[in-house]
Every structure is written in C-alpha cells, then in structure tokens.
C-alpha cells in the first residue's frame, strides 16, 4: 500500500511540474473550461434537488455549458504551441473560429428554448 501512495505522489509531482511550464494563455482557457463544467454540474444538482419542470430550459442550460467547454478545449488545442497540427493557424483565426462557433451554438440553444 505504501508503494501505491508513493506512485500517486510521484504522479502528482510530475503533473505539477509539467503544468508549471504551461503558458498563461492555456491556463486561462483551462480555468474557463473548469468554470463551464462546474456550472453544468451545478445545474444537474439543482435539477436533481428542485425538479425538472421546464426540462427544455435545463437541457438548454446544460448543453450550453458542455458545448462551450468543448469549444474551449478545441480553442486550447489550436493555440497550444506544442501542437504541430495547427502551426499555420494564427491565434486571431483560432479565436474568431471559437467566437463564431459559440455564436452558432447559442443561437441553436435559444431556438431550442422555444
């Protein structure tokens, strides 16, 4: 059992040292993804406690949070300097794609509300 605790400690220390080297832009995007997912969890807990009378409203809010988090992860992949697939893509283009995709996502969600 002591060996497993040492392995977990080594894993967390390596993750921490790797995350320290992460650029600030990516850390900000990570915080945004974390915020969006926490909001989705809060909505699920609220629905479980209070009820889901306007289910379309709950579903719209939940899908908005999850969809925004997914789009932010895509933005993070595009602006990550270590990712070789998106080297020719500029930061402005990646952010414009993110904003446009969010606009389309939220227009669909507003349409789903009724």
Helices and strands as residue ranges (DSSP letters): H 2-20, H 24-50, H 55-79, H 91-113
